[in-house]
């Protein structure tokens, strides 16, 4: 969920898939006769992710908090595979890129903001609503910045294998950290509307920040420990099935702890480039 949006990251030949693509440009993997089923599959997965995110709002409106969060997690999983399938099938297109950004804005910006508002912070009519607005707006701004930089060659973070700011799907996962802890411990303080509002706004700021964050491409374990890494992932999956809320909270804490390390790694890469 960390490398988003993905359908617009690669293009074949001279075709563009970003905002600078022309109106008459034929999407990769399609013909003038229309879209093939191969080209439709990634977009269908993106639409399914959008449906999952919006359904999360419906669950929240009926007080089914666990199902609401599960729906956002499902949207994140679908978002993590749509771009990879598009690249595998060579079906990237500008339409897919725009749909992916729109779906991400709703599923990882608007939906988490509304779910957390209904779950906790509606008890603070003013501060709570402003916190929800801030998060949703920051998610939209983060995705708009990503789209604006698609055709830009000067991207120091990306060229070094890092992302700029916290990705929207990861931001949605981090936003639910108070809910994870509340579900795991039943401690009412984690549902405190002031705490949730401040946390939601803080995650929004992290999404639009200019700090370097890890992407999957920058995480390359040494060959000597790859078996251990696979074992850790298997154990994490087992823990997710047994204790989902503790596991999700742990993943959030690990990600937050790695953010300073990402800054250190990027600073070292930048110094090495300047020394050349």
C-alpha positions in Angstrom: 0.0 0.0 0.0 2.9 2.3 0.2 3.6 2.9 -3.6 0.6 4.9 -4.9 -1.0 5.6 -7.3 0.5 2.9 -9.5 -1.3 2.7 -12.8 0.3 5.8 -14.1 3.9 5.1 -13.2 5.1 3.5 -16.4 4.4 4.0 -20.1 5.5 2.2 -23.1 7.3 3.9 -25.9 6.6 7.6 -26.2 3.1 7.5 -24.8 2.3 9.6 -21.8 -0.1 8.6 -19.1 -0.1 11.8 -17.0 -1.7 15.2 -17.2 0.4 16.0 -20.3 -1.1 13.1 -22.3 -3.0 14.3 -25.3 -6.7 13.7 -25.8 -6.2 11.6 -28.9 -3.5 9.4 -27.5 -4.3 5.7 -27.5 -3.8 4.1 -24.1 -1.1 1.5 -23.9 -2.3 -2.0 -24.8 -5.4 -0.8 -26.6 -6.5 -0.2 -30.2 -8.5 2.4 -32.0 -11.4 -0.1 -32.0 -11.9 0.2 -28.2 -10.7 -1.1 -24.9 -9.8 -4.8 -24.6 -10.7 -6.9 -21.6 -7.0 -6.9 -20.7 -7.1 -3.1 -20.5 -10.3 -3.1 -18.5 -9.2 -5.4 -15.8 -6.9 -3.0 -13.9 -9.6 -0.3 -14.0 -12.2 -2.7 -12.8 -10.0 -3.5 -9.8 -9.6 0.3 -9.1 -13.3 0.7 -9.3 -13.7 -2.2 -6.8 -11.3 -0.4 -4.5 -13.4 2.7 -4.8 -16.6 0.7 -4.0 -14.9 -0.8 -0.9 -13.9 2.7 0.4 -17.4 4.1 -0.1 -18.9 1.0 1.5 -16.8 1.6 4.5 -18.7 4.9 5.0 -22.0 3.0 4.8 -20.8 0.6 7.5 -19.8 3.5 9.7 -23.2 5.1 9.3 -24.7 2.0 10.8 -22.2 1.7 13.6 -20.3 -1.3 12.2 -16.9 0.1 13.0 -14.9 -3.1 12.4 -16.5 -3.7 9.0 -15.9 0.0 8.1 -12.2 -0.3 8.8 -12.0 -3.7 7.1 -13.5 -2.1 4.0 -10.7 0.5 3.9 -8.1 -2.2 4.3 -9.6 -4.1 1.4 -9.5 -0.9 -0.7 -5.8 -0.6 0.2 -5.1 -4.2 -0.9 -6.9 -3.7 -4.2 -5.0 -0.4 -4.7 -1.8 -2.3 -4.2 -2.4 -4.7 -7.0 -4.2 -2.7 -9.7 -1.1 -0.9 -10.9 1.0 -4.1 -10.9 -1.6 -5.9 -13.0 -1.7 -2.9 -15.4 2.0 -3.1 -15.8 2.0 -6.8 -16.2 -0.7 -6.7 -18.9 0.8 -3.5 -20.4 -2.5 -1.8 -20.0 -1.5 1.5 -18.5 -3.6 4.5 -19.6 -4.3 8.1 -18.7 -7.9 7.0 -17.9 -6.5 4.5 -15.4 -4.2 7.0 -13.8 -7.0 9.5 -13.3 -9.4 6.9 -12.0 -6.8 5.6 -9.6 -6.2 9.1 -8.2 -9.9 9.8 -7.8 -10.5 6.4 -6.1 -7.5 7.0 -3.8 -8.8 10.4 -2.8 -12.2 9.0 -1.9 -11.1 5.7 -0.3 -8.1 7.0 1.6 -9.1 10.6 2.2 -12.8 11.2 2.4 -13.8 7.7 3.7 -11.4 7.5 6.7 -12.2 11.1 7.6 -15.9 10.4 7.7 -15.5 7.1 9.5 -13.4 8.6 12.2 -15.7 11.6 12.5 -18.7 9.3 13.0 -16.7 7.0 15.4 -15.3 9.6 17.7 -14.8 13.2 16.8 -18.4 14.2 16.0 -18.6 15.0 19.7 -16.5 18.0 18.9 -18.7 19.6 16.2 -16.2 22.3 15.2 -12.7 20.9 15.9 -13.7 17.4 14.9 -15.1 18.5 11.6 -12.2 20.7 10.8 -9.8 17.8 11.5 -11.8 15.6 9.1 -11.7 18.3 6.5 -8.0 18.8 6.9 -7.3 15.1 6.5 -9.5 14.7 3.4 -8.1 17.9 1.8 -4.5 16.8 2.5 -5.1 13.5 0.9 -6.4 15.2 -2.2 -3.5 17.7 -2.3 -1.0 14.8 -1.9 -2.5 13.0 -4.9 -2.7 16.2 -6.9 1.0 16.8 -6.3 1.7 13.2 -7.4 -0.2 13.8 -10.6 1.5 17.1 -11.3 4.9 15.5 -11.0 4.2 12.5 -13.3 5.9 14.2 -16.3 8.5 16.0 -14.3 12.1 14.7 -14.6 13.4 16.5 -11.6 12.2 14.3 -8.7 15.1 13.8 -6.3 13.1 11.6 -3.9 11.8 9.3 -6.6 15.1 9.1 -8.4 16.7 7.9 -5.1 14.0 5.3 -4.5 12.0 7.2 -2.0 8.5 8.8 -1.8 7.6 12.4 -0.9 5.5 12.4 2.1 3.3 9.6 3.5 1.4 7.9 0.7 -2.4 8.2 0.8 -3.1 4.5 1.5 -0.5 4.5 4.3 -2.0 7.7 5.7 -5.4 6.1 5.9 -3.9 3.2 7.8 -2.1 5.5 10.2 -5.2 7.5 10.7 -7.0 4.5 12.2 -4.2 3.9 14.8 -6.5 5.2 17.7 -9.2 2.8 16.5 -6.8 -0.2 16.4 -5.6 0.6 20.0 -9.2 1.1 21.2 -10.3 -2.2 19.7 -7.4 -4.0 21.1 -7.5 -2.6 24.7 -11.0 -1.2 25.2 -9.3 1.9 26.7 -11.8 4.7 26.2 -9.0 7.4 26.1 -8.1 6.2 22.6 -11.5 7.2 21.5 -11.2 10.7 23.0 -12.3 13.1 20.3 -9.6 15.7 21.0 -6.9 13.0 20.7 -8.4 11.5 17.5 -8.8 15.0 16.0 -5.2 16.0 16.6 -3.9 12.7 15.4 -6.0 12.9 12.2 -4.7 16.4 11.5 -1.1 15.3 12.1 -1.4 12.4 9.7 -2.8 14.8 7.1 0.3 17.0 7.5 2.5 14.0 7.1 0.9 13.2 3.8 1.6 16.7 2.3 5.0 17.1 3.8 8.2 17.1 1.7 10.0 14.5 3.8 11.4 11.4 2.2 9.7 8.2 3.1 10.4 4.6 2.2 8.9 3.0 -0.8 8.9 -0.8 -1.4 11.5 -0.2 -4.1 13.9 1.2 -1.6 13.6 -1.8 0.8 16.1 -4.4 -0.4 17.0 -6.9 2.2 20.4 -8.6 1.8 20.4 -12.0 0.1 21.8 -13.6 3.3 18.7 -12.7 5.3 15.9 -13.2 2.7 14.7 -16.4 4.3 14.4 -14.6 7.7 12.4 -11.8 6.0 10.0 -14.3 4.5 9.6 -16.0 7.9 8.8 -12.6 9.5 6.2 -11.8 6.8 4.6 -15.2 7.4 4.5 -14.6 11.2 3.1 -11.2 10.7 0.3 -12.7 8.5 -0.4 -15.2 11.2 -0.5 -12.5 13.8 -2.9 -10.5 11.6 -5.3 -13.4 11.6 -5.1 -14.0 15.3 -4.8 -10.5 16.7 -5.7 -8.1 13.8 -5.9 -4.9 15.8 -2.6 -5.4 17.8 -0.9 -6.3 14.5 -2.2 -3.3 12.6 -1.2 -1.1 15.5 2.3 -2.6 15.5 2.7 -2.1 11.8 1.8 1.6 12.2 4.3 2.0 15.0 7.0 0.3 13.0 6.3 2.6 10.0 6.4 5.7 12.2 9.7 4.5 13.7 11.2 4.0 10.3 10.4 7.5 9.1 13.5 9.1 10.8 15.6 6.2 9.3 14.3 7.1 5.9 15.3 10.7 6.4 18.8 9.6 7.4 19.1 7.2 4.4 18.0 9.9 1.9 20.3 12.4 3.4 23.2 10.0 2.9 22.2 9.3 -0.7 22.0 13.1 -1.4 25.4 13.7 0.1 26.8 10.9 -2.1 25.3 12.5 -5.2 26.6 15.9 -4.3 30.1 14.4 -3.8 30.2 13.1 -7.3 
